[in-house]
Amino acid sequence: SHTYHGGGDLEKIKTVETGYIGVNWEAAGNYYTVKKIIHGATWDAEVHSPLDMPGVNIKEGDYILAVNGIPITTATEPYAAFQGLANKTVELTYNSTGSFAGAKTTIVKTLDDEYRLRNLEWIEGMRKRVDEATNGEVGYIYVPSTGLDGQSELMRQFNAQWNKKALIIDERFNDGGQIPDRFIEILNR
């Protein structure tokens, strides 16, 4: 199941790093609104949406009208306005209506990737689902691999739920690794 390739004549393509603000977008008239702010996990300080930071008052349902003064319209997809802005500080113009009249601005630092943020939100959603379905008696742990990162995640999530009557260890979409026996040994202890 582990197949690799490398070397040879590979075409080099120019990439433009896109900035992300940790939201699901929704077209509304000529502009986009923030349909949902991705919150990750409240217990995790690893990554947060730039809109989920102190002093940023953009809410779900608000319109993002411009980035660095350049309007964002539904004529293009919203990420077009964030090309070349990965890990950059940007000014967002926003309003509760699709109008620049009365609009406000805020400064945020974009992300270069939303994968981990969305992954943490998914893990937290699964943890809450298991907690609610079992009246808090069963814990949920997601293990992304059987490598060192997976072992770290196992221990981090286990330490917060060690006192549960049972644990669900979810390894779907696992990236593989080399130390699965170590997981069993840790859990057996």
C-alpha positions as CSV (number, residue, x, y, z in Angstrom):
1,S,0.0,0.0,0.0
2,H,3.0,2.3,0.1
3,T,4.1,3.2,-3.4
4,Y,6.4,6.1,-4.3
5,H,8.0,7.6,-7.3
6,G,10.6,10.3,-7.8
7,G,13.1,11.8,-10.2
8,G,12.8,12.1,-14.0
9,D,11.8,15.0,-16.1
10,L,9.1,16.7,-14.2
11,E,7.4,19.9,-15.4
12,K,7.9,22.7,-13.0
13,I,4.8,24.8,-12.6
14,K,4.6,28.2,-11.1
15,T,2.4,28.3,-8.0
16,V,0.7,31.2,-6.4
17,E,0.2,30.8,-2.6
18,T,-3.4,31.6,-1.7
19,G,-4.4,33.1,1.6
20,Y,-7.3,31.6,3.5
21,I,-9.4,33.0,6.3
22,G,-11.0,29.8,7.6
23,V,-14.6,30.2,6.3
24,N,-17.2,28.6,4.1
25,W,-18.3,31.2,1.6
26,E,-21.8,31.8,0.2
27,A,-22.8,33.9,-2.8
28,A,-25.4,36.5,-1.9
29,G,-26.3,38.9,-4.7
30,N,-23.1,40.5,-6.1
31,Y,-21.0,39.7,-3.0
32,Y,-20.0,36.8,-0.7
33,T,-21.1,36.3,2.8
34,V,-19.4,34.2,5.5
35,K,-21.7,31.2,5.7
36,K,-19.6,29.5,8.4
37,I,-16.5,30.3,10.4
38,I,-14.4,27.2,10.9
39,H,-13.7,27.0,14.6
40,G,-11.4,24.0,14.8
41,A,-11.3,22.8,18.4
42,T,-11.8,25.1,21.3
43,W,-9.3,23.0,23.3
44,D,-6.6,23.2,20.7
45,A,-4.3,26.2,20.3
46,E,-2.6,24.9,17.2
47,V,-4.6,26.8,14.6
48,H,-7.6,29.1,14.5
49,S,-9.5,30.9,11.8
50,P,-8.2,34.5,11.4
51,L,-11.9,35.5,12.0
52,D,-11.9,33.7,15.3
53,M,-9.3,35.9,16.9
54,P,-9.7,38.6,19.6
55,G,-10.7,42.0,18.1
56,V,-12.1,40.6,14.9
57,N,-15.8,41.3,14.8
58,I,-16.8,39.6,11.5
59,K,-19.7,37.2,12.2
60,E,-21.4,34.5,10.2
61,G,-23.7,36.1,7.7
62,D,-21.6,39.2,7.3
63,Y,-20.5,40.3,3.8
64,I,-16.8,40.4,3.0
65,L,-16.8,43.2,0.5
66,A,-13.1,43.8,-0.2
67,V,-9.5,42.6,0.5
68,N,-6.9,45.3,0.8
69,G,-9.4,47.7,-0.7
70,I,-10.1,45.5,-3.8
71,P,-13.7,44.5,-4.1
72,I,-14.7,40.8,-4.0
73,T,-17.7,40.1,-6.2
74,T,-19.4,37.0,-7.4
75,A,-18.0,37.6,-10.8
76,T,-15.0,35.6,-9.6
77,E,-14.6,33.0,-6.9
78,P,-13.7,34.6,-3.5
79,Y,-10.2,33.0,-3.3
80,A,-9.1,34.9,-6.4
81,A,-8.9,38.0,-4.2
82,F,-6.5,36.1,-1.8
83,Q,-4.0,35.0,-4.5
84,G,-0.4,35.7,-3.3
85,L,-1.6,36.6,0.2
86,A,-0.8,33.4,2.1
87,N,0.5,34.1,5.6
88,K,0.1,37.9,4.9
89,T,-1.6,40.6,6.9
90,V,-4.6,41.9,5.0
91,E,-7.4,44.4,5.5
92,L,-10.9,43.1,5.1
93,T,-13.8,45.4,4.4
94,Y,-17.1,43.9,5.8
95,N,-20.6,44.8,6.5
96,S,-23.9,43.2,7.6
97,T,-25.4,44.2,4.2
98,G,-24.0,43.9,0.7
99,S,-23.1,47.6,0.6
100,F,-20.0,49.7,1.2
101,A,-22.1,52.3,3.0
102,G,-21.3,52.0,6.7
103,A,-18.8,49.2,6.1
104,K,-16.0,48.5,8.6
105,T,-12.5,47.2,8.2
106,T,-10.4,44.8,10.2
107,I,-6.9,43.5,9.9
108,V,-6.2,39.7,9.9
109,K,-3.3,37.4,9.1
110,T,-4.3,34.8,6.5
111,L,-3.5,31.1,6.7
112,D,-1.6,29.3,3.9
113,D,-3.7,26.2,4.3
114,E,-7.0,25.3,6.0
115,Y,-6.5,21.6,6.2
116,R,-5.5,21.3,9.8
117,L,-8.2,23.8,10.9
118,R,-10.9,21.9,9.1
119,N,-9.5,18.6,10.4
120,L,-9.6,19.8,14.0
121,E,-13.2,20.9,13.5
122,W,-14.1,17.5,12.2
123,I,-12.4,15.7,15.1
124,E,-14.1,18.0,17.6
125,G,-17.5,17.3,15.9
126,M,-16.9,13.6,16.1
127,R,-15.8,13.8,19.8
128,K,-19.0,15.8,20.7
129,R,-21.2,13.4,18.8
130,V,-19.8,10.4,20.7
131,D,-20.0,12.3,24.0
132,E,-23.6,13.2,23.5
133,A,-24.6,9.8,22.2
134,T,-23.1,8.1,25.2
135,N,-23.9,10.6,28.0
136,G,-20.3,11.3,28.4
137,E,-19.3,7.7,29.0
138,V,-17.3,7.1,25.8
139,G,-14.3,9.1,24.5
140,Y,-13.3,9.6,20.9
141,I,-9.8,9.8,19.6
142,Y,-8.7,10.4,16.0
143,V,-5.4,9.0,15.0
144,P,-4.1,10.4,11.7
145,S,-1.3,7.9,11.2
146,T,0.8,5.3,13.0
147,G,3.9,7.5,12.8
148,L,5.2,9.9,15.4
149,D,2.5,12.5,14.7
150,G,-0.2,9.9,15.3
151,Q,1.4,8.8,18.5
152,S,1.5,12.5,19.7
153,E,-2.2,12.9,18.7
154,L,-3.1,9.7,20.5
155,M,-1.5,10.8,23.7
156,R,-2.8,14.4,23.5
157,Q,-6.4,13.3,23.0
158,F,-6.1,10.3,25.4
159,N,-4.9,12.4,28.3
160,A,-8.1,14.5,28.1
161,Q,-10.3,11.4,28.1
162,W,-8.4,8.7,30.1
163,N,-11.2,8.4,32.6
164,K,-14.0,7.3,30.2
165,K,-15.5,3.9,30.4
166,A,-14.6,3.2,26.8
167,L,-12.7,4.8,23.9
168,I,-13.4,4.9,20.2
169,I,-10.1,5.0,18.4
170,D,-10.8,6.2,14.8
171,E,-8.0,5.7,12.3
172,R,-10.0,6.3,9.1
173,F,-8.0,8.1,6.4
174,N,-4.8,7.0,8.2
175,D,-1.6,8.0,6.5
176,G,0.2,4.8,7.5
177,G,3.5,4.7,9.5
178,Q,5.7,2.3,11.2
179,I,4.7,1.8,14.9
180,P,1.1,0.5,15.2
181,D,2.2,-1.9,18.0
182,R,3.3,1.0,20.1
183,F,-0.3,2.3,20.1
184,I,-1.6,-1.0,21.5
185,E,1.1,-1.1,24.1
186,I,0.3,2.5,25.3
187,L,-3.4,1.7,25.5
188,N,-2.9,-1.6,27.3
189,R,-0.9,0.3,30.0
